[in-house]
Amino acid sequence: METLVQYKFAIENKYSFKKEAKSKSIEFSNETTHAYTYFEVPSRKDSFTILRIKETDKKKSTDMKIRNNETGEWKHFETKIENPEQLRN
């Protein structure tokens, strides 16, 4: 089983950041643009839930993440959908 790590942080200039990374032999995969539609989901005392529609040029899906507040562990569920607009409605 493959383990992936994703770390997000703000950068001021994407082009200078990529140039600096390249100078340190860091390679990036091809960029993809994601569009998210977030929905309000009541979280419970013991967990935090994120529910959203995720759209890229190749894929459309619902995406739900649930974090256990005691352990900090996340569970992730994703399901392919054909018509995001129908789900939004």
Jmol script that loads the backbone (N, CA, C; Angstrom):
load data "model"
ATOM      1  N   MET A   1       0.840  -1.181   0.000  1.00  0.00           N
ATOM      2  CA  MET A   1       0.000   0.000   0.000  1.00  0.00           C
ATOM      3  C   MET A   1       0.883   1.242   0.000  1.00  0.00           C
ATOM      4  N   GLU A   2       0.582   2.162  -0.898  1.00  0.00           N
ATOM      5  CA  GLU A   2       1.346   3.391  -1.028  1.00  0.00           C
ATOM      6  C   GLU A   2       0.864   4.425  -0.021  1.00  0.00           C
ATOM      7  N   THR A   3       1.789   5.101   0.636  1.00  0.00           N
ATOM      8  CA  THR A   3       1.454   6.175   1.557  1.00  0.00           C
ATOM      9  C   THR A   3       1.817   7.499   0.915  1.00  0.00           C
ATOM     10  N   LEU A   4       0.876   8.425   0.891  1.00  0.00           N
ATOM     11  CA  LEU A   4       1.106   9.741   0.315  1.00  0.00           C
ATOM     12  C   LEU A   4       1.050  10.791   1.402  1.00  0.00           C
ATOM     13  N   VAL A   5       1.860  11.819   1.252  1.00  0.00           N
ATOM     14  CA  VAL A   5       1.856  12.931   2.185  1.00  0.00           C
ATOM     15  C   VAL A   5       1.631  14.202   1.382  1.00  0.00           C
ATOM     16  N   GLN A   6       0.743  15.036   1.869  1.00  0.00           N
ATOM     17  CA  GLN A   6       0.461  16.300   1.203  1.00  0.00           C
ATOM     18  C   GLN A   6       0.629  17.403   2.215  1.00  0.00           C
ATOM     19  N   TYR A   7       1.445  18.393   1.866  1.00  0.00           N
ATOM     20  CA  TYR A   7       1.677  19.529   2.750  1.00  0.00           C
ATOM     21  C   TYR A   7       1.359  20.782   1.960  1.00  0.00           C
ATOM     22  N   LYS A   8       0.509  21.628   2.483  1.00  0.00           N
ATOM     23  CA  LYS A   8       0.106  22.836   1.778  1.00  0.00           C
ATOM     24  C   LYS A   8       0.618  24.058   2.515  1.00  0.00           C
ATOM     25  N   PHE A   9       1.132  25.016   1.744  1.00  0.00           N
ATOM     26  CA  PHE A   9       1.563  26.266   2.321  1.00  0.00           C
ATOM     27  C   PHE A   9       1.501  27.341   1.248  1.00  0.00           C
ATOM     28  N   ALA A  10       1.392  28.576   1.678  1.00  0.00           N
ATOM     29  CA  ALA A  10       1.289  29.697   0.747  1.00  0.00           C
ATOM     30  C   ALA A  10       2.667  30.054   0.199  1.00  0.00           C
ATOM     31  N   ILE A  11       2.708  30.402  -1.082  1.00  0.00           N
ATOM     32  CA  ILE A  11       3.943  30.903  -1.688  1.00  0.00           C
ATOM     33  C   ILE A  11       3.628  32.237  -2.358  1.00  0.00           C
ATOM     34  N   GLU A  12       4.615  33.111  -2.406  1.00  0.00           N
ATOM     35  CA  GLU A  12       4.373  34.430  -2.993  1.00  0.00           C
ATOM     36  C   GLU A  12       4.444  34.406  -4.516  1.00  0.00           C
ATOM     37  N   ASN A  13       5.378  33.646  -5.056  1.00  0.00           N
ATOM     38  CA  ASN A  13       5.559  33.618  -6.502  1.00  0.00           C
ATOM     39  C   ASN A  13       5.817  32.179  -6.935  1.00  0.00           C
ATOM     40  N   LYS A  14       4.855  31.595  -7.606  1.00  0.00           N
ATOM     41  CA  LYS A  14       4.949  30.180  -7.972  1.00  0.00           C
ATOM     42  C   LYS A  14       6.142  29.910  -8.894  1.00  0.00           C
ATOM     43  N   TYR A  15       6.462  30.847  -9.783  1.00  0.00           N
ATOM     44  CA  TYR A  15       7.546  30.627 -10.750  1.00  0.00           C
ATOM     45  C   TYR A  15       8.917  30.656 -10.078  1.00  0.00           C
ATOM     46  N   SER A  16       9.130  31.591  -9.164  1.00  0.00           N
ATOM     47  CA  SER A  16      10.417  31.618  -8.459  1.00  0.00           C
ATOM     48  C   SER A  16      10.536  30.420  -7.511  1.00  0.00           C
ATOM     49  N   PHE A  17       9.408  29.996  -6.934  1.00  0.00           N
ATOM     50  CA  PHE A  17       9.419  28.813  -6.075  1.00  0.00           C
ATOM     51  C   PHE A  17       9.823  27.575  -6.884  1.00  0.00           C
ATOM     52  N   LYS A  18       9.224  27.408  -8.071  1.00  0.00           N
ATOM     53  CA  LYS A  18       9.557  26.252  -8.913  1.00  0.00           C
ATOM     54  C   LYS A  18      11.021  26.294  -9.363  1.00  0.00           C
ATOM     55  N   LYS A  19      11.517  27.484  -9.683  1.00  0.00           N
ATOM     56  CA  LYS A  19      12.915  27.631 -10.101  1.00  0.00           C
ATOM     57  C   LYS A  19      13.854  27.221  -8.971  1.00  0.00           C
ATOM     58  N   GLU A  20      13.539  27.692  -7.773  1.00  0.00           N
ATOM     59  CA  GLU A  20      14.360  27.332  -6.598  1.00  0.00           C
ATOM     60  C   GLU A  20      14.323  25.821  -6.351  1.00  0.00           C
ATOM     61  N   ALA A  21      13.128  25.234  -6.431  1.00  0.00           N
ATOM     62  CA  ALA A  21      12.986  23.793  -6.221  1.00  0.00           C
ATOM     63  C   ALA A  21      13.778  23.015  -7.268  1.00  0.00           C
ATOM     64  N   LYS A  22      13.701  23.443  -8.516  1.00  0.00           N
ATOM     65  CA  LYS A  22      14.431  22.769  -9.595  1.00  0.00           C
ATOM     66  C   LYS A  22      15.939  22.826  -9.351  1.00  0.00           C
ATOM     67  N   SER A  23      16.427  23.951  -8.809  1.00  0.00           N
ATOM     68  CA  SER A  23      17.862  24.081  -8.516  1.00  0.00           C
ATOM     69  C   SER A  23      18.300  23.097  -7.432  1.00  0.00           C
ATOM     70  N   LYS A  24      17.321  22.581  -6.663  1.00  0.00           N
ATOM     71  CA  LYS A  24      17.616  21.605  -5.610  1.00  0.00           C
ATOM     72  C   LYS A  24      17.194  20.196  -6.024  1.00  0.00           C
ATOM     73  N   SER A  25      16.991  20.005  -7.335  1.00  0.00           N
ATOM     74  CA  SER A  25      16.635  18.705  -7.923  1.00  0.00           C
ATOM     75  C   SER A  25      15.283  18.181  -7.452  1.00  0.00           C
ATOM     76  N   ILE A  26      14.384  19.086  -7.119  1.00  0.00           N
ATOM     77  CA  ILE A  26      13.024  18.694  -6.752  1.00  0.00           C
ATOM     78  C   ILE A  26      12.173  18.753  -8.013  1.00  0.00           C
ATOM     79  N   GLU A  27      11.480  17.663  -8.310  1.00  0.00           N
ATOM     80  CA  GLU A  27      10.649  17.601  -9.498  1.00  0.00           C
ATOM     81  C   GLU A  27       9.176  17.587  -9.099  1.00  0.00           C
ATOM     82  N   PHE A  28       8.363  18.214  -9.916  1.00  0.00           N
ATOM     83  CA  PHE A  28       6.931  18.274  -9.674  1.00  0.00           C
ATOM     84  C   PHE A  28       6.190  17.490 -10.741  1.00  0.00           C
ATOM     85  N   SER A  29       5.053  16.948 -10.373  1.00  0.00           N
ATOM     86  CA  SER A  29       4.179  16.330 -11.367  1.00  0.00           C
ATOM     87  C   SER A  29       3.489  17.452 -12.139  1.00  0.00           C
ATOM     88  N   ASN A  30       2.771  17.083 -13.180  1.00  0.00           N
ATOM     89  CA  ASN A  30       2.042  18.088 -13.947  1.00  0.00           C
ATOM     90  C   ASN A  30       0.991  18.753 -13.076  1.00  0.00           C
ATOM     91  N   GLU A  31       0.820  20.047 -13.263  1.00  0.00           N
ATOM     92  CA  GLU A  31      -0.179  20.781 -12.489  1.00  0.00           C
ATOM     93  C   GLU A  31      -1.583  20.398 -12.929  1.00  0.00           C
ATOM     94  N   THR A  32      -2.469  20.347 -11.975  1.00  0.00           N
ATOM     95  CA  THR A  32      -3.884  20.176 -12.280  1.00  0.00           C
ATOM     96  C   THR A  32      -4.653  21.221 -11.488  1.00  0.00           C
ATOM     97  N   THR A  33      -5.679  21.733 -12.090  1.00  0.00           N
ATOM     98  CA  THR A  33      -6.524  22.709 -11.418  1.00  0.00           C
ATOM     99  C   THR A  33      -7.699  21.973 -10.797  1.00  0.00           C
ATOM    100  N   HIS A  34      -7.942  22.264  -9.544  1.00  0.00           N
ATOM    101  CA  HIS A  34      -9.066  21.669  -8.822  1.00  0.00           C
ATOM    102  C   HIS A  34     -10.077  22.753  -8.501  1.00  0.00           C
ATOM    103  N   ALA A  35     -11.333  22.434  -8.659  1.00  0.00           N
ATOM    104  CA  ALA A  35     -12.411  23.321  -8.212  1.00  0.00           C
ATOM    105  C   ALA A  35     -13.190  22.556  -7.153  1.00  0.00           C
ATOM    106  N   TYR A  36     -13.391  23.184  -6.007  1.00  0.00           N
ATOM    107  CA  TYR A  36     -14.092  22.534  -4.912  1.00  0.00           C
ATOM    108  C   TYR A  36     -15.372  23.290  -4.588  1.00  0.00           C
ATOM    109  N   THR A  37     -16.409  22.559  -4.285  1.00  0.00           N
ATOM    110  CA  THR A  37     -17.636  23.110  -3.717  1.00  0.00           C
ATOM    111  C   THR A  37     -17.773  22.476  -2.341  1.00  0.00           C
ATOM    112  N   TYR A  38     -17.696  23.293  -1.298  1.00  0.00           N
ATOM    113  CA  TYR A  38     -17.781  22.784   0.071  1.00  0.00           C
ATOM    114  C   TYR A  38     -19.209  22.877   0.591  1.00  0.00           C
ATOM    115  N   PHE A  39     -19.594  21.901   1.391  1.00  0.00           N
ATOM    116  CA  PHE A  39     -20.901  21.872   2.020  1.00  0.00           C
ATOM    117  C   PHE A  39     -20.731  21.911   3.529  1.00  0.00           C
ATOM    118  N   GLU A  40     -21.642  22.609   4.193  1.00  0.00           N
ATOM    119  CA  GLU A  40     -21.608  22.634   5.654  1.00  0.00           C
ATOM    120  C   GLU A  40     -22.139  21.314   6.179  1.00  0.00           C
ATOM    121  N   VAL A  41     -21.354  20.700   7.032  1.00  0.00           N
ATOM    122  CA  VAL A  41     -21.729  19.418   7.625  1.00  0.00           C
ATOM    123  C   VAL A  41     -21.584  19.566   9.134  1.00  0.00           C
ATOM    124  N   PRO A  42     -22.632  19.268   9.883  1.00  0.00           N
ATOM    125  CA  PRO A  42     -22.486  19.366  11.334  1.00  0.00           C
ATOM    126  C   PRO A  42     -21.442  18.356  11.831  1.00  0.00           C
ATOM    127  N   SER A  43     -20.438  18.859  12.522  1.00  0.00           N
ATOM    128  CA  SER A  43     -19.425  17.976  13.088  1.00  0.00           C
ATOM    129  C   SER A  43     -19.859  17.540  14.478  1.00  0.00           C
ATOM    130  N   ARG A  44     -19.422  16.352  14.839  1.00  0.00           N
ATOM    131  CA  ARG A  44     -19.732  15.849  16.176  1.00  0.00           C
ATOM    132  C   ARG A  44     -18.607  16.247  17.126  1.00  0.00           C
ATOM    133  N   LYS A  45     -18.845  16.067  18.392  1.00  0.00           N
ATOM    134  CA  LYS A  45     -17.851  16.420  19.408  1.00  0.00           C
ATOM    135  C   LYS A  45     -16.550  15.628  19.207  1.00  0.00           C
ATOM    136  N   ASP A  46     -16.669  14.374  18.769  1.00  0.00           N
ATOM    137  CA  ASP A  46     -15.500  13.509  18.656  1.00  0.00           C
ATOM    138  C   ASP A  46     -14.862  13.522  17.268  1.00  0.00           C
ATOM    139  N   SER A  47     -15.460  14.270  16.297  1.00  0.00           N
ATOM    140  CA  SER A  47     -14.893  14.262  14.953  1.00  0.00           C
ATOM    141  C   SER A  47     -15.219  15.546  14.205  1.00  0.00           C
ATOM    142  N   PHE A  48     -14.466  15.779  13.144  1.00  0.00           N
ATOM    143  CA  PHE A  48     -14.644  16.929  12.271  1.00  0.00           C
ATOM    144  C   PHE A  48     -14.810  16.396  10.855  1.00  0.00           C
ATOM    145  N   THR A  49     -15.826  16.886  10.114  1.00  0.00           N
ATOM    146  CA  THR A  49     -16.140  16.345   8.795  1.00  0.00           C
ATOM    147  C   THR A  49     -16.065  17.427   7.723  1.00  0.00           C
ATOM    148  N   ILE A  50     -15.468  17.076   6.597  1.00  0.00           N
ATOM    149  CA  ILE A  50     -15.437  17.933   5.407  1.00  0.00           C
ATOM    150  C   ILE A  50     -16.142  17.171   4.296  1.00  0.00           C
ATOM    151  N   LEU A  51     -17.096  17.816   3.638  1.00  0.00           N
ATOM    152  CA  LEU A  51     -17.786  17.223   2.500  1.00  0.00           C
ATOM    153  C   LEU A  51     -17.708  18.211   1.350  1.00  0.00           C
ATOM    154  N   ARG A  52     -17.270  17.743   0.182  1.00  0.00           N
ATOM    155  CA  ARG A  52     -17.113  18.637  -0.950  1.00  0.00           C
ATOM    156  C   ARG A  52     -17.264  17.889  -2.267  1.00  0.00           C
ATOM    157  N   ILE A  53     -17.499  18.658  -3.319  1.00  0.00           N
ATOM    158  CA  ILE A  53     -17.433  18.145  -4.681  1.00  0.00           C
ATOM    159  C   ILE A  53     -16.085  18.603  -5.226  1.00  0.00           C
ATOM    160  N   LYS A  54     -15.353  17.693  -5.808  1.00  0.00           N
ATOM    161  CA  LYS A  54     -14.034  17.982  -6.358  1.00  0.00           C
ATOM    162  C   LYS A  54     -14.106  17.799  -7.871  1.00  0.00           C
ATOM    163  N   GLU A  55     -13.688  18.834  -8.616  1.00  0.00           N
ATOM    164  CA  GLU A  55     -13.719  18.756 -10.074  1.00  0.00           C
ATOM    165  C   GLU A  55     -12.357  19.114 -10.651  1.00  0.00           C
ATOM    166  N   THR A  56     -11.875  18.277 -11.562  1.00  0.00           N
ATOM    167  CA  THR A  56     -10.691  18.575 -12.355  1.00  0.00           C
ATOM    168  C   THR A  56     -11.089  18.393 -13.814  1.00  0.00           C
ATOM    169  N   ASP A  57     -10.159  18.643 -14.714  1.00  0.00           N
ATOM    170  CA  ASP A  57     -10.504  18.467 -16.124  1.00  0.00           C
ATOM    171  C   ASP A  57     -10.732  16.997 -16.476  1.00  0.00           C
ATOM    172  N   LYS A  58     -10.242  16.085 -15.664  1.00  0.00           N
ATOM    173  CA  LYS A  58     -10.374  14.654 -15.965  1.00  0.00           C
ATOM    174  C   LYS A  58     -11.323  13.906 -15.036  1.00  0.00           C
ATOM    175  N   LYS A  59     -11.635  14.492 -13.882  1.00  0.00           N
ATOM    176  CA  LYS A  59     -12.361  13.712 -12.876  1.00  0.00           C
ATOM    177  C   LYS A  59     -13.325  14.592 -12.089  1.00  0.00           C
ATOM    178  N   LYS A  60     -14.473  14.018 -11.775  1.00  0.00           N
ATOM    179  CA  LYS A  60     -15.450  14.677 -10.917  1.00  0.00           C
ATOM    180  C   LYS A  60     -15.835  13.689  -9.822  1.00  0.00           C
ATOM    181  N   SER A  61     -15.811  14.145  -8.573  1.00  0.00           N
ATOM    182  CA  SER A  61     -16.106  13.218  -7.485  1.00  0.00           C
ATOM    183  C   SER A  61     -16.630  13.958  -6.265  1.00  0.00           C
ATOM    184  N   THR A  62     -17.281  13.196  -5.387  1.00  0.00           N
ATOM    185  CA  THR A  62     -17.573  13.701  -4.050  1.00  0.00           C
ATOM    186  C   THR A  62     -16.426  13.231  -3.174  1.00  0.00           C
ATOM    187  N   ASP A  63     -16.121  14.018  -2.198  1.00  0.00           N
ATOM    188  CA  ASP A  63     -14.941  13.773  -1.389  1.00  0.00           C
ATOM    189  C   ASP A  63     -15.335  14.076   0.054  1.00  0.00           C
ATOM    190  N   MET A  64     -15.217  13.098   0.945  1.00  0.00           N
ATOM    191  CA  MET A  64     -15.548  13.315   2.344  1.00  0.00           C
ATOM    192  C   MET A  64     -14.358  12.903   3.201  1.00  0.00           C
ATOM    193  N   LYS A  65     -13.997  13.783   4.127  1.00  0.00           N
ATOM    194  CA  LYS A  65     -12.910  13.495   5.061  1.00  0.00           C
ATOM    195  C   LYS A  65     -13.451  13.647   6.475  1.00  0.00           C
ATOM    196  N   ILE A  66     -13.101  12.695   7.324  1.00  0.00           N
ATOM    197  CA  ILE A  66     -13.532  12.728   8.722  1.00  0.00           C
ATOM    198  C   ILE A  66     -12.291  12.600   9.605  1.00  0.00           C
ATOM    199  N   ARG A  67     -12.104  13.578  10.485  1.00  0.00           N
ATOM    200  CA  ARG A  67     -10.950  13.539  11.401  1.00  0.00           C
ATOM    201  C   ARG A  67     -11.424  13.167  12.793  1.00  0.00           C
ATOM    202  N   ASN A  68     -10.762  12.176  13.360  1.00  0.00           N
ATOM    203  CA  ASN A  68     -11.002  11.793  14.743  1.00  0.00           C
ATOM    204  C   ASN A  68     -10.312  12.840  15.624  1.00  0.00           C
ATOM    205  N   ASN A  69     -11.076  13.582  16.405  1.00  0.00           N
ATOM    206  CA  ASN A  69     -10.503  14.660  17.212  1.00  0.00           C
ATOM    207  C   ASN A  69      -9.558  14.168  18.306  1.00  0.00           C
ATOM    208  N   GLU A  70      -9.711  12.927  18.740  1.00  0.00           N
ATOM    209  CA  GLU A  70      -8.837  12.407  19.792  1.00  0.00           C
ATOM    210  C   GLU A  70      -7.483  11.982  19.242  1.00  0.00           C
ATOM    211  N   THR A  71      -7.468  11.326  18.079  1.00  0.00           N
ATOM    212  CA  THR A  71      -6.216  10.801  17.529  1.00  0.00           C
ATOM    213  C   THR A  71      -5.621  11.687  16.441  1.00  0.00           C
ATOM    214  N   GLY A  72      -6.444  12.583  15.854  1.00  0.00           N
ATOM    215  CA  GLY A  72      -5.987  13.406  14.739  1.00  0.00           C
ATOM    216  C   GLY A  72      -5.964  12.647  13.416  1.00  0.00           C
ATOM    217  N   GLU A  73      -6.374  11.400  13.438  1.00  0.00           N
ATOM    218  CA  GLU A  73      -6.358  10.541  12.250  1.00  0.00           C
ATOM    219  C   GLU A  73      -7.517  10.902  11.319  1.00  0.00           C
ATOM    220  N   TRP A  74      -7.239  10.880  10.003  1.00  0.00           N
ATOM    221  CA  TRP A  74      -8.251  11.181   8.993  1.00  0.00           C
ATOM    222  C   TRP A  74      -8.689   9.922   8.273  1.00  0.00           C
ATOM    223  N   LYS A  75      -9.984   9.831   7.972  1.00  0.00           N
ATOM    224  CA  LYS A  75     -10.509   8.814   7.063  1.00  0.00           C
ATOM    225  C   LYS A  75     -10.977   9.572   5.828  1.00  0.00           C
ATOM    226  N   HIS A  76     -10.713   9.009   4.659  1.00  0.00           N
ATOM    227  CA  HIS A  76     -11.021   9.698   3.407  1.00  0.00           C
ATOM    228  C   HIS A  76     -11.870   8.794   2.532  1.00  0.00           C
ATOM    229  N   PHE A  77     -12.967   9.347   2.008  1.00  0.00           N
ATOM    230  CA  PHE A  77     -13.866   8.609   1.132  1.00  0.00           C
ATOM    231  C   PHE A  77     -14.082   9.438  -0.128  1.00  0.00           C
ATOM    232  N   GLU A  78     -13.986   8.802  -1.284  1.00  0.00           N
ATOM    233  CA  GLU A  78     -14.174   9.520  -2.540  1.00  0.00           C
ATOM    234  C   GLU A  78     -14.982   8.652  -3.494  1.00  0.00           C
ATOM    235  N   THR A  79     -15.951   9.267  -4.177  1.00  0.00           N
ATOM    236  CA  THR A  79     -16.804   8.547  -5.105  1.00  0.00           C
ATOM    237  C   THR A  79     -16.927   9.341  -6.396  1.00  0.00           C
ATOM    238  N   LYS A  80     -16.688   8.688  -7.516  1.00  0.00           N
ATOM    239  CA  LYS A  80     -16.815   9.328  -8.825  1.00  0.00           C
ATOM    240  C   LYS A  80     -18.280   9.688  -9.075  1.00  0.00           C
ATOM    241  N   ILE A  81     -18.501  10.879  -9.642  1.00  0.00           N
ATOM    242  CA  ILE A  81     -19.847  11.303 -10.026  1.00  0.00           C
ATOM    243  C   ILE A  81     -19.819  11.804 -11.469  1.00  0.00           C
ATOM    244  N   GLU A  82     -20.942  11.743 -12.128  1.00  0.00           N
ATOM    245  CA  GLU A  82     -21.027  12.176 -13.522  1.00  0.00           C
ATOM    246  C   GLU A  82     -21.472  13.629 -13.648  1.00  0.00           C
ATOM    247  N   ASN A  83     -22.382  14.064 -12.758  1.00  0.00           N
ATOM    248  CA  ASN A  83     -22.987  15.379 -12.909  1.00  0.00           C
ATOM    249  C   ASN A  83     -22.909  16.167 -11.596  1.00  0.00           C
ATOM    250  N   PRO A  84     -21.825  16.925 -11.380  1.00  0.00           N
ATOM    251  CA  PRO A  84     -21.686  17.684 -10.137  1.00  0.00           C
ATOM    252  C   PRO A  84     -22.802  18.707  -9.924  1.00  0.00           C
ATOM    253  N   GLU A  85     -23.289  19.301 -11.016  1.00  0.00           N
ATOM    254  CA  GLU A  85     -24.330  20.320 -10.887  1.00  0.00           C
ATOM    255  C   GLU A  85     -25.609  19.726 -10.290  1.00  0.00           C
ATOM    256  N   GLN A  86     -25.932  18.520 -10.699  1.00  0.00           N
ATOM    257  CA  GLN A  86     -27.113  17.846 -10.168  1.00  0.00           C
ATOM    258  C   GLN A  86     -26.959  17.623  -8.661  1.00  0.00           C
ATOM    259  N   LEU A  87     -25.773  17.234  -8.235  1.00  0.00           N
ATOM    260  CA  LEU A  87     -25.529  17.012  -6.813  1.00  0.00           C
ATOM    261  C   LEU A  87     -25.595  18.326  -6.039  1.00  0.00           C
ATOM    262  N   ARG A  88     -25.053  19.394  -6.599  1.00  0.00           N
ATOM    263  CA  ARG A  88     -25.115  20.699  -5.933  1.00  0.00           C
ATOM    264  C   ARG A  88     -26.567  21.134  -5.717  1.00  0.00           C
ATOM    265  N   ASN A  89     -27.384  20.885  -6.719  1.00  0.00           N
ATOM    266  CA  ASN A  89     -28.810  21.274  -6.615  1.00  0.00           C
ATOM    267  C   ASN A  89     -29.519  20.452  -5.572  1.00  0.00           C
TER     268      ASN A  89
END
end "model"
wireframe off; spacefill off
backbone 0.3
color backbone group
